[in-house]
């Protein structure tokens, strides 16, 4: 209703005006504010208690997790002892083992009987105990791995024991168990006495509702957690100390301060200013909301820090990236504390201050839980009017998965290795099998077709072949990666790898390729074959630090049953050979014996992983081929890869040509070979064909034989490269006394590679490359002897 001029305002409006002007209004507002503050304080107190309970539960779980980790550490220590000493533990009880909380250390036979115990004093009863009833021994025997369980024998009166059993293998069988019995109570003390374990908390350990250990003087516990792995119902309880409570709990002064500021603000506001403030707040809120929507919707991480690294703001993507629940999760810490290398922060901060920004920089950081985090970042500096750096804006992309995938690609072949195998025994056994099979083949050739012992001999040869197959299983490791095989021409694969090799090996190494004409085809994965070439070439490069020659050759070869007698594991048939040879420092017989074992390396620490040649071996094996190495110290190395040759699709039928034994003779042959087993086999073959053989194991012995019997020698059959004297030098001595004598060289190196060693072999020199079949040897000997002078 309209108000007449001079009329008083309505009663309600006047009353409101009087109230607003009343002197007691601030008092009333203060009382209301105080009451509200008290309510807020009570709510804060309840929330603080809830936080303490949650924090305590997390601390209890974290501390309880220390026990399984400690048990795992003790287990791994015993496993390493077992791996290092093996069955040597069984024969001695004088070992000195220093492990935390270890009370008893003993050897248990597979039958469950303890063979010895340390310390012996006072523990004779343990030697009569039946450990087959031990959970740890039983589980270790069933699984083949170390196992931990509650000990059947307590280490001390009133103490519970933890028993760890580690199976010790002797070949394929379990020879016994290393058993450690640990004091659980002492283990509690060792773990909980560490200042890094639950700092700021009182801790109590309970077994079967009985307190067995306490750290601190708390009477009230805020949280508890179960401890696993000890074989007994164990709980761990925690209570916060004052410093933890001060950090977690809020207080009334803060609430009063906030409330007082709010009351002062309410008393100082006026209606007119409130309207202006509301309008300005609305505008600022809308602007901030637009920025926030863009900021939070970005998939890339965005952070804002001050120069000290304190996190001022971060979008959800950045919080997820660092594993943070909120910006407040880093309260009291610098974001740069998450750097894997803290010094990197200082370096980048200097560059941002000088240049204003830093683009596409990779940073190695850690998530809040300690896991590695790799990010690609653009950093932009924010400066004040005086040009001082006040903020750093970071835009981050998580490249952890990308880095991991890249590492997996680089390490994929290396990670396939399952460990070094016990190759020494298998290697010696293979040598014995080679001699058995070789002499068996010679005997097979000598026996008549209707000889009654021929069938038994064939059984011996089959048994030798089966035994060789078993040793091959010991000398190889599993290769199960998926490959894409196709028909390949190695003469096309080598040039593709040659371009990259020339960049890898350097200018001081001369790379020469010698492709064979009309080279056969193989079935293999092209990428794997390129990797074989790369690994062998890089190995050769490292063997020639001062430069040299790297030779890559291809050739067609045929391996028959005679060759298999001394090379178990290879199938007879046509092959394509890929040889990679160098003029480097070479290898001794010990190094050659371990060359293909995974993780074996002669390089300096950090310069090699020992998986390059193991990878080559695995790829060649998976492709159905074989790889051999020929080397001597100071004379370079030649790796030969043999891959089965395949026929074209239209001509797969295999045509076998019966072997024709070449004719023998009665000439006198001087045989010089430093490998005893090979020399003995060659002598047997030559003598079986009628030749008179005089053998020498060293060049010096051969030189004496040339001096005393050179005139009676028709043929010198000698290795090219030998310690002390080369084959050509020995041949020159022979021809000085007997110019009519013929010479036939044999070598594990290719004829091209021998030419690079400066051994003086002229074109057309009689040469037979190892490995060779006995028919090839006899045929070559006959050809050399029958050739015109």
C-alpha positions in Angstrom: 0.0 0.0 0.0 1.4 3.4 -0.8 2.9 5.4 2.1 1.7 9.0 2.6 4.1 11.8 2.8 5.4 12.3 6.3 4.2 8.9 7.4 6.4 6.8 9.6 7.8 3.6 8.2 5.9 0.4 9.1 6.5 -1.0 12.5 8.5 -3.9 11.3 10.9 -1.8 9.4 11.4 0.5 12.3 12.0 -2.4 14.6 14.7 -3.8 12.2 16.3 -0.4 12.0 16.4 -0.1 15.8 17.9 -3.6 16.1 20.6 -2.8 13.7 21.5 0.3 15.7 21.3 -1.3 19.2 24.6 -1.3 21.1 24.1 -4.8 22.4 24.1 -6.3 18.8 27.8 -7.0 18.8 27.5 -8.8 22.1 24.7 -11.0 20.8 26.6 -11.7 17.6 29.7 -12.5 19.7 27.7 -15.0 21.8 26.2 -16.6 18.7 29.6 -16.7 17.1 31.2 -18.3 20.2 28.4 -20.9 20.3 29.0 -21.6 16.6 32.7 -21.8 17.2 32.2 -24.3 20.0 30.1 -26.5 17.8 32.7 -26.3 15.0 35.5 -27.2 17.6 33.5 -30.2 18.7 33.1 -31.3 15.1 36.8 -30.7 14.5 37.7 -32.8 17.6 35.6 -35.7 16.3 37.1 -35.4 12.9 40.6 -35.3 14.5 39.9 -38.5 16.4 38.7 -40.2 13.2 41.9 -39.0 11.4 44.1 -40.4 14.2 42.2 -43.8 14.0 42.6 -43.9 10.2 46.2 -42.8 10.4 46.8 -45.4 13.1 45.3 -48.1 11.0 47.5 -47.3 8.1 50.6 -47.2 10.4 49.6 -50.5 11.9 49.3 -52.2 8.5 52.5 -50.6 7.3 54.4 -51.7 10.4 52.9 -55.2 10.2 54.1 -55.4 6.6 57.7 -55.0 7.9 57.6 -58.5 9.3 56.9 -60.4 6.0 59.6 -58.2 4.3 62.1 -59.1 7.0 61.2 -62.8 6.7 61.7 -62.5 3.0 65.1 -60.9 3.5 66.2 -63.7 5.8 64.8 -66.2 3.3 66.8 -64.7 0.5 69.9 -64.6 2.6 69.6 -68.3 3.2 68.8 -68.9 -0.5 72.0 -67.1 -1.5 74.0 -69.1 1.0 72.6 -72.3 -0.5 73.3 -71.2 -4.1 76.8 -70.2 -3.2 77.9 -73.3 -1.3 75.4 -76.0 -2.4 75.9 -79.5 -1.2 79.1 -78.4 0.5 77.0 -77.5 3.5 76.2 -81.2 4.0 79.7 -82.2 4.7 80.7 -79.6 7.2 79.1 -78.2 10.4 81.7 -75.5 11.0 79.8 -72.7 9.2 79.6 -69.3 10.7 76.3 -67.6 9.9 75.5 -64.1 11.0 71.8 -63.4 10.5 69.5 -61.3 12.8 67.5 -63.4 15.4 69.1 -66.7 14.1 69.2 -69.2 17.0 69.7 -72.5 15.3 71.2 -73.4 11.9 71.1 -77.0 10.7 71.2 -79.4 7.7 68.2 -81.7 7.3 68.3 -84.8 5.1 65.4 -85.5 2.6 64.4 -88.2 5.1 63.8 -85.5 7.8 66.8 -86.3 9.9 69.0 -83.4 11.1 72.6 -84.1 10.1 74.2 -81.3 12.1 73.1 -78.3 14.1 74.9 -75.0 15.0 75.4 -74.4 17.9 75.8 -78.0 18.9 76.0 -77.4 22.6 72.7 -78.2 24.3 71.0 -79.1 21.1 71.7 -82.8 20.8 68.0 -83.6 21.0 67.5 -81.8 17.7 69.6 -84.4 15.9 67.0 -87.0 16.8 64.0 -84.9 15.8 61.9 -85.9 12.7 61.8 -82.8 10.6 59.6 -84.5 8.0 56.8 -83.2 10.2 58.1 -79.6 9.8 55.7 -77.5 7.8 58.6 -75.5 6.4 60.6 -78.5 5.3 57.5 -80.2 3.9 56.5 -77.2 1.8 60.1 -76.6 0.6 60.4 -80.2 -0.5 57.0 -80.1 -2.4 57.5 -76.7 -4.1 61.3 -76.8 -4.7 61.6 -73.3 -3.3 62.4 -71.8 0.1 59.5 -71.9 2.6 58.9 -70.4 6.1 56.5 -71.6 8.8 56.2 -71.8 12.6 59.1 -73.8 14.0 58.3 -77.2 15.5 61.2 -76.5 17.9 61.1 -73.3 19.9 64.5 -71.5 20.0 64.0 -70.4 23.7 61.8 -71.1 26.6 58.5 -69.1 26.2 59.6 -67.9 22.7 57.9 -68.8 19.4 60.2 -69.8 16.6 60.2 -69.1 12.9 61.6 -71.8 10.7 62.9 -71.2 7.2 63.8 -74.2 5.0 65.8 -73.9 1.7 66.1 -76.9 -0.6 69.6 -77.6 -1.8 69.9 -79.4 -5.1 72.5 -81.7 -6.4 71.7 -81.8 -10.1 68.0 -82.7 -10.5 67.5 -84.1 -7.0 67.1 -82.4 -3.6 70.2 -83.3 -1.6 68.8 -81.8 1.6 67.6 -78.6 3.3 69.3 -75.7 5.0 67.1 -74.8 7.9 67.3 -71.7 10.0 65.3 -71.3 13.3 64.8 -67.7 14.3 63.6 -66.2 17.5 60.3 -64.5 16.8 60.6 -62.3 19.9 64.1 -61.2 19.0 62.9 -60.6 15.4 60.2 -58.2 16.9 62.9 -56.4 18.8 65.3 -56.1 15.8 62.5 -54.7 13.5 60.8 -52.4 16.0 64.0 -51.1 17.5 64.8 -49.5 14.2 64.2 -45.7 14.2 62.8 -46.0 10.7 60.0 -48.4 11.9 56.8 -46.5 12.9 58.5 -43.3 14.1 56.4 -41.4 16.6 54.3 -44.4 17.5 54.2 -46.8 20.5 53.9 -50.4 19.3 52.9 -53.6 21.0 53.0 -57.2 19.7 50.5 -59.8 20.8 50.7 -63.6 20.2 47.6 -65.6 21.0 46.1 -62.7 23.1 49.4 -62.4 25.0 51.6 -59.4 24.9 55.2 -60.4 24.0 56.8 -57.2 23.1 56.2 -53.5 23.8 57.8 -50.3 22.6 56.7 -47.2 24.5 54.4 -46.7 27.5 50.9 -46.3 25.9 48.0 -47.9 27.6 45.4 -47.2 24.9 45.8 -48.4 21.4 44.1 -46.8 18.5 44.5 -49.5 15.8 45.7 -53.0 15.3 46.7 -55.2 12.3 47.5 -58.8 11.8 51.1 -59.9 11.2 51.4 -62.6 8.6 54.1 -65.1 7.9 55.1 -66.0 11.5 53.0 -69.2 11.7 51.2 -68.0 14.9 48.2 -65.7 15.4 50.1 -62.4 15.9 48.6 -58.9 16.1 50.4 -55.5 16.2 48.8 -52.5 18.0 49.8 -48.9 17.8 49.3 -45.7 19.7 50.4 -42.2 18.6 52.9 -40.2 20.6 52.4 -36.4 21.2 54.3 -35.4 18.1 52.0 -37.4 15.9 48.9 -36.0 17.7 50.2 -32.4 17.2 50.6 -33.1 13.5 47.3 -34.7 12.9 44.9 -32.9 15.3 43.5 -29.4 15.0 42.9 -27.0 17.9 40.4 -24.6 19.4 42.7 -21.5 18.8 42.6 -21.9 15.1 38.8 -22.2 15.2 38.5 -19.2 17.5 40.7 -17.2 15.2 38.7 -18.1 12.1 35.4 -17.3 14.0 36.8 -14.0 15.3 37.8 -12.9 11.8 34.4 -13.9 10.6 32.7 -11.9 13.3 34.9 -8.8 12.6 34.1 -9.1 9.0 30.3 -9.3 9.7 30.5 -6.2 11.9 32.4 -4.1 9.4 30.3 -4.9 6.4 27.7 -2.5 5.1 24.9 -3.2 2.9 26.2 -1.1 0.0 29.7 -2.6 0.1 28.1 -6.1 0.4 26.3 -5.5 -2.8 29.5 -4.4 -4.6 31.4 -7.3 -3.0 28.7 -9.8 -4.1 28.9 -8.5 -7.7 32.6 -8.7 -7.8 32.6 -12.1 -6.2 30.2 -13.4 -8.8 32.4 -12.1 -11.6 35.5 -13.6 -10.1 33.8 -16.9 -9.4 32.6 -17.1 -13.0 36.1 -16.4 -14.3 37.7 -18.8 -11.9 35.1 -21.5 -12.8 35.9 -21.2 -16.5 39.6 -21.5 -15.7 39.0 -24.4 -13.3 36.9 -26.4 -15.8 39.7 -26.0 -18.4 42.4 -26.8 -15.8 40.7 -29.9 -14.5 39.5 -31.3 -17.8 43.1 -31.3 -19.3 44.4 -34.9 -19.7 48.0 -33.7 -19.2 49.2 -32.9 -15.7 49.4 -29.2 -14.8 51.0 -27.9 -11.6 51.8 -24.5 -10.1 54.6 -24.3 -7.6 56.6 -21.5 -6.0 60.4 -21.4 -6.5 60.9 -23.5 -3.4 58.8 -26.3 -5.0 55.8 -25.9 -2.7 52.7 -27.1 -4.6 50.3 -24.2 -5.0 47.8 -25.9 -7.4 47.4 -29.0 -9.5 44.8 -30.5 -11.7 43.3 -34.0 -11.2 45.5 -35.4 -13.9 48.7 -34.2 -12.1 47.4 -35.5 -8.8 46.7 -38.9 -10.3 50.1 -38.9 -11.9 51.9 -38.4 -8.6 49.5 -40.6 -6.6 48.1 -37.7 -4.5 44.6 -37.3 -3.1 44.9 -33.5 -3.0 47.3 -30.6 -3.1 47.3 -30.8 0.7 48.8 -34.2 0.6 52.2 -32.6 0.0 51.8 -30.2 2.9 55.1 -29.4 4.5 57.0 -31.0 1.5 58.3 -29.7 -1.8 57.1 -31.2 -5.0 60.7 -31.4 -6.0 61.3 -33.9 -3.2 59.7 -36.4 -5.5 62.7 -36.0 -7.9 64.8 -39.2 -8.3 67.7 -36.8 -8.6 67.0 -33.7 -6.4 69.9 -31.8 -8.0 67.9 -31.8 -11.3 65.5 -29.4 -9.8 68.1 -26.8 -9.1 69.5 -27.1 -12.6 66.1 -26.7 -14.3 65.1 -23.8 -11.9 68.2 -21.9 -13.0 67.4 -22.4 -16.7 63.7 -21.4 -16.2 64.8 -18.2 -14.3 67.3 -17.4 -17.1 65.3 -18.4 -20.2 61.7 -18.0 -18.9 60.8 -21.5 -20.0 62.1 -25.0 -20.6 60.5 -27.3 -23.2 60.5 -31.0 -23.7 62.6 -32.0 -20.8 62.5 -35.5 -19.4 62.4 -35.7 -15.6 62.9 -38.8 -13.5 60.6 -38.5 -10.5 58.8 -40.7 -7.9 55.2 -41.1 -7.1 54.1 -40.5 -3.6 54.3 -44.2 -2.9 57.9 -44.3 -4.1 57.3 -45.9 -7.5 59.3 -44.4 -10.4 57.7 -41.8 -12.5 59.1 -40.5 -15.8 57.5 -37.3 -17.2 58.0 -35.1 -20.2 57.6 -31.5 -19.1 57.3 -28.0 -20.3 58.2 -25.5 -17.6 57.2 -21.8 -17.7 58.3 -19.3 -15.2 56.1 -16.6 -13.7 57.8 -13.3 -12.7 56.8 -10.2 -10.7 57.2 -6.6 -11.8 60.8 -6.6 -10.8 61.6 -9.7 -12.8 61.9 -12.1 -9.9 60.7 -15.7 -10.3 57.6 -16.2 -8.2 55.9 -19.2 -9.8 56.7 -22.1 -12.0 54.0 -23.6 -14.2 54.6 -27.1 -15.2 52.8 -29.1 -17.9 53.5 -32.8 -17.6 53.0 -35.9 -19.6 53.4 -39.3 -18.0 55.9 -41.3 -20.2 56.5 -44.0 -17.6 54.8 -46.7 -19.7 56.6 -45.5 -22.8 60.0 -45.7 -21.1 59.1 -49.2 -19.7 58.1 -50.5 -23.1 61.3 -49.1 -24.6 63.3 -50.8 -21.9 61.4 -54.0 -22.5 62.1 -53.9 -26.2 65.8 -53.4 -25.5 65.9 -56.1 -22.9 63.4 -58.6 -24.3 66.0 -61.1 -25.5 68.0 -60.6 -22.3 65.1 -61.2 -20.0 64.4 -64.6 -21.8 67.5 -66.1 -20.2 66.7 -68.3 -17.2 70.1 -68.3 -15.6 73.5 -69.9 -16.2 73.4 -73.6 -16.6 75.8 -76.1 -15.2 77.7 -76.5 -18.5 81.0 -77.8 -17.3 79.8 -81.4 -16.6 77.6 -81.4 -19.7 80.5 -80.1 -21.9 82.9 -82.9 -20.7 80.2 -85.5 -21.1 79.6 -84.3 -24.7 83.3 -84.8 -25.4 83.1 -88.3 -24.2 80.0 -88.9 -26.2 81.7 -87.5 -29.3 84.5 -90.0 -28.9 82.1 -92.9 -28.3 80.0 -92.0 -31.3 83.1 -91.4 -33.5 84.7 -94.7 -32.7 81.3 -96.4 -33.0 81.0 -95.0 -36.6 84.5 -96.2 -37.4 83.7 -99.6 -36.0 80.4 -99.6 -38.0 82.3 -98.9 -41.2 84.8 -101.8 -40.5 82.2 -104.4 -39.6 80.7 -106.5 -42.4 77.0 -106.0 -43.2 76.1 -109.5 -41.8 78.3 -109.3 -38.7 76.3 -110.5 -35.6 77.6 -107.5 -33.5 76.4 -104.9 -35.9 72.9 -104.7 -34.3 74.4 -104.2 -30.9 76.7 -101.5 -32.2 73.7 -99.6 -33.7 72.0 -99.7 -30.2 75.2 -98.2 -28.7 75.1 -95.4 -31.2 71.4 -94.8 -30.6 72.0 -94.7 -26.8 74.9 -92.2 -27.4 72.6 -90.0 -29.5 70.0 -90.1 -26.7 72.6 -89.2 -24.1 73.7 -86.4 -26.3 70.1 -85.1 -26.5 70.0 -85.0 -22.7 73.1 -83.0 -22.4 71.8 -80.6 -25.1 68.9 -79.9 -22.8 71.3 -78.9 -20.0 73.2 -76.6 -22.3 70.3 -74.6 -23.7 67.6 -72.5 -22.3 64.0 -72.0 -23.3 63.1 -69.8 -26.2 59.3 -69.4 -26.7 58.8 -65.9 -28.2 56.6 -65.7 -31.3 58.4 -65.4 -34.5 57.4 -64.9 -38.1 59.5 -67.2 -40.2 59.7 -67.1 -44.0 62.0 -68.3 -46.7 65.1 -66.0 -46.6 68.2 -65.4 -48.7 71.0 -64.5 -46.3 72.7 -62.7 -49.1 69.8 -60.3 -49.0 69.7 -60.0 -45.2 73.4 -59.2 -44.8 73.4 -56.0 -46.9 70.5 -54.7 -44.9 72.4 -55.1 -41.7 75.6 -53.8 -43.2 74.4 -50.2 -43.4 73.8 -50.1 -39.7 76.9 -52.0 -38.9 79.2 -49.5 -40.6 77.8 -46.8 -38.2 78.2 -49.1 -35.1 81.7 -50.5 -35.6 83.5 -47.2 -36.3 85.8 -46.1 -39.1 88.9 -47.9 -37.7 87.4 -51.3 -38.5 87.3 -52.6 -42.1 84.0 -54.3 -42.8 84.2 -56.9 -45.6 81.3 -59.1 -46.8 81.9 -62.2 -49.0 78.5 -63.6 -50.2 78.5 -67.0 -51.8 77.1 -67.3 -55.3 73.9 -69.5 -55.6 73.4 -69.5 -51.9 70.6 -71.7 -50.6 67.6 -70.5 -48.7 66.7 -70.9 -45.0 63.5 -70.6 -43.0 63.9 -68.1 -40.2 62.8 -64.7 -38.9 64.5 -61.9 -40.7 64.6 -59.6 -37.7 66.2 -62.4 -35.5 68.8 -63.1 -38.2 69.7 -59.4 -38.3 70.0 -59.5 -34.5 72.4 -62.4 -34.7 74.6 -60.5 -37.2 74.4 -57.3 -35.0 75.3 -59.2 -31.8 78.2 -61.1 -33.4 79.5 -57.9 -35.1 79.3 -55.8 -31.9 81.1 -58.6 -30.0 83.8 -58.5 -32.7 84.0 -54.7 -32.5 84.6 -54.9 -28.8 87.4 -57.4 -29.4 89.2 -54.9 -31.7 89.6 -51.7 -29.7 92.5 -50.6 -31.8 90.8 -51.4 -35.1 91.0 -54.4 -37.4 89.0 -56.3 -39.9 85.5 -57.7 -39.6 84.5 -60.3 -42.2 81.0 -61.6 -42.9 80.7 -64.6 -45.2 78.0 -66.9 -46.4 78.4 -70.4 -47.9 76.5 -73.6 -48.7 77.8 -76.6 -46.6 76.7 -80.2 -46.1 76.9 -81.9 -42.7 76.6 -85.7 -42.7 76.4 -88.4 -40.1 80.2 -88.7 -39.8 80.3 -85.0 -38.8 77.5 -85.6 -36.2 79.6 -88.2 -34.4 81.8 -85.4 -33.0 79.1 -82.7 -32.9 76.1 -84.1 -31.0 72.8 -82.2 -31.5 73.2 -81.4 -35.2 71.1 -83.1 -37.8 72.6 -84.3 -41.0 71.8 -82.5 -44.2 72.4 -79.3 -46.3 73.0 -76.1 -44.4 73.7 -72.4 -45.1 76.7 -71.1 -43.2 76.9 -67.5 -41.9 80.4 -66.7 -40.6 81.3 -63.6 -38.7 85.1 -63.3 -38.1 87.4 -60.7 -36.6 91.1 -60.0 -36.2 90.7 -59.2 -32.5 92.4 -60.5 -29.3 90.7 -63.9 -29.5 89.6 -66.2 -26.7 91.2 -69.0 -24.7 89.6 -72.5 -24.3 88.2 -71.6 -20.9 86.4 -68.5 -22.3 85.1 -70.5 -25.4 83.7 -73.1 -23.0 81.5 -70.4 -21.4 80.9 -68.1 -24.4 77.2 -68.9 -24.9 76.2 -69.1 -21.2 73.8 -66.4 -20.2 75.3 -63.6 -18.1 78.9 -64.7 -18.8 81.0 -61.8 -19.9 84.7 -60.9 -20.0 84.0 -57.2 -20.4 84.4 -54.6 -17.7 81.6 -54.0 -15.3 78.9 -51.9 -16.9 80.2 -52.6 -20.4 78.3 -55.8 -21.1 75.5 -58.0 -19.7 76.7 -61.3 -21.0 73.5 -62.0 -22.9 74.6 -61.1 -26.5 76.0 -64.6 -27.4 73.4 -66.3 -25.3 70.8 -64.6 -27.4 72.5 -65.7 -30.6 72.6 -69.2 -29.3 68.9 -69.1 -28.5 67.8 -67.7 -31.9 69.9 -70.2 -33.8 68.6 -73.1 -31.8 65.0 -71.8 -32.3 65.7 -71.7 -36.0 66.8 -75.3 -36.0 70.4 -74.5 -36.5 73.7 -74.5 -34.6 76.5 -72.1 -33.9 80.2 -72.8 -33.3 83.1 -70.7 -32.4 86.8 -71.0 -33.4 89.4 -68.9 -31.7 92.8 -68.7 -30.2 94.3 -66.0 -28.0 95.9 -63.3 -30.2 94.6 -64.8 -33.4 91.0 -63.5 -33.7 87.7 -65.3 -33.5 85.3 -66.8 -36.0 81.6 -67.6 -35.2 79.9 -69.9 -37.6 76.1 -70.2 -37.7 74.6 -73.2 -39.6 71.0 -72.9 -40.6 69.1 -75.8 -42.3 68.9 -75.2 -46.1 65.4 -75.5 -47.5 64.3 -76.4 -51.0 61.9 -74.4 -53.1 58.3 -75.2 -52.5 58.2 -77.1 -55.8 61.1 -79.3 -54.9 60.8 -80.4 -51.3 61.5 -84.1 -51.9 64.8 -84.9 -50.4 67.2 -86.9 -52.6 69.8 -88.8 -50.7 73.0 -89.7 -52.5 74.8 -92.7 -51.0 78.1 -91.8 -49.5 81.1 -93.2 -51.4 84.1 -93.9 -49.3 87.2 -92.5 -51.1 90.1 -94.9 -51.8 92.9 -95.0 -49.3 96.7 -95.3 -49.7 100.0 -96.3 -48.2 101.7 -92.9 -48.2 103.4 -91.5 -45.1 101.5 -88.6 -43.5 102.8 -86.3 -40.7 99.7 -85.1 -38.7 100.0 -81.9 -36.6 96.9 -81.0 -34.5 96.9 -79.6 -31.0 93.4 -81.0 -30.1 94.1 -84.5 -28.7 90.7 -85.9 -29.4 90.5 -84.6 -32.9 94.1 -85.7 -33.7 93.3 -89.2 -32.4 90.2 -89.4 -34.6 92.0 -88.2 -37.7 94.8 -90.7 -37.1 92.3 -93.5 -36.8 90.6 -92.6 -40.0 93.8 -92.3 -42.0 95.3 -95.5 -40.6 92.1 -97.3 -41.3 92.5 -96.3 -44.9 96.0 -97.7 -45.1 98.1 -94.6 -44.6 101.2 -94.6 -42.3 100.6 -91.7 -39.8 103.2 -90.0 -37.7 101.4 -87.6 -35.3 102.5 -84.5 -33.3 100.6 -82.5 -30.8 102.7 -79.3 -30.9 104.6 -77.4 -33.6 107.8 -78.0 -31.8 107.4 -81.8 -31.8 106.4 -81.6 -35.5 109.5 -79.5 -36.2 111.7 -82.2 -34.7 109.9 -84.9 -36.8 110.5 -82.8 -39.9 114.2 -82.7 -39.1 114.5 -86.4 -38.5 111.9 -87.9 -40.9 111.2 -85.1 -43.4 112.6 -87.1 -46.3 110.1 -89.9 -45.7 107.1 -87.7 -45.4 104.7 -87.7 -48.4 102.1 -85.3 -46.9 102.1 -82.8 -44.1 98.5 -82.5 -42.7 98.6 -79.5 -40.3 96.5 -76.9 -38.6 97.1 -73.3 -39.9 97.1 -71.4 -36.6 98.9 -73.0 -33.6 100.6 -71.6 -30.5 104.3 -71.1 -31.1 104.5 -71.7 -34.8 102.1 -71.3 -37.7 101.4 -74.1 -40.2 103.0 -72.3 -43.2 106.3 -71.9 -41.3 106.3 -75.6 -40.5 105.6 -76.5 -44.1 108.5 -74.3 -45.2 110.8 -76.3 -42.9 109.6 -79.6 -44.4 110.1 -78.4 -48.0 113.6 -77.3 -47.2 114.5 -81.0 -46.7 111.8 -82.6 -49.0 110.7 -80.3 -51.8 108.4 -83.0 -53.2 106.3 -83.3 -50.0 102.7 -82.2 -50.3 100.9 -80.0 -47.7 97.2 -79.9 -46.7 96.1 -77.2 -44.2 93.1 -77.6 -41.9 91.6 -74.9 -39.8 88.4 -73.8 -37.9 88.8 -70.4 -39.5 87.4 -69.7 -43.0 89.9 -69.5 -45.8 89.0 -65.8 -46.3 89.7 -65.1 -42.7 93.1 -67.0 -42.7 94.2 -64.6 -45.5 93.6 -61.7 -43.1 95.8 -63.2 -40.4 99.0 -62.9 -42.6 99.7 -66.6 -42.5 101.1 -66.7 -46.1 98.5 -69.0 -47.7 98.6 -68.3 -51.4 95.6 -68.6 -53.7 95.2 -72.3 -54.7 96.7 -73.6 -51.5 95.4 -77.0 -50.4 93.0 -76.2 -47.6 90.2 -78.1 -45.7 87.9 -76.1 -43.4 86.8 -77.5 -40.1 84.4 -79.1 -39.4 84.8 -81.7 -42.1 83.5 -85.2 -42.6 85.8 -88.2 -42.7 84.9 -88.8 -46.4 85.8 -85.2 -47.2 89.1 -85.6 -45.4 90.0 -88.8 -47.2 88.9 -87.4 -50.5 91.0 -84.2 -50.0 94.0 -86.2 -48.9 93.8 -88.4 -52.0 93.3 -85.4 -54.3 96.4 -83.7 -52.9 98.5 -86.8 -53.1 97.4 -87.6 -56.6 97.7 -84.0 -58.0 100.5 -83.5 -60.5 103.7 -82.0 -58.9 
